[in-house]
């Protein structure tokens, strides 16, 4: 029938999109930027997980532009993670559909 080739093509497209999103996610900065007040002054740290440990990397005083860039990168990172999750579910569904015994 004509549906299986369409499903195979959709599976290939989904796999390519997944690879693209993972590659773009790897380019974004890792971790979250947090602010700590020490003696009335604001200092920023980059917090990320390194295996089982949580690491704090001192960034110092940052310009508002840098803080905004990091917030935008975090939003983009969340969007990519959501898209990756959706694509993985879609790929699982397509593979199980293509593996079925009945002819589609």
C-alpha positions, 0 to 999 in steps of 0.5 A: 500500500501507499502508507508505509513509504510515507511513514518511512519518509516521516521516520527519516525526517523525524530522525534528521530533525532529532539530530539537528535539535540535539546538535543545536542543544549541545551548542547552547551554554550548559546550566543555569545562571543564578544570582547571589547577593554578597554584602549588598553586591550581586554576583552571578554563578553558572550552575550545572550538573557534572555527573552526580555533582552540582558545580558552581562556576563563578561568573562575577558581575555581569552586564544586563545584556549578558544576563538577558542572553543567558535567559534567552538561551535557557528558554531556547534550551527548554524549547529544544528539550520539548521538541526532542521529547516530542520527536522521540515519542513520534519516532517510537510510534512510527517504528512500532507502526512500521514493525506491525504484522498487518499490511498497511 
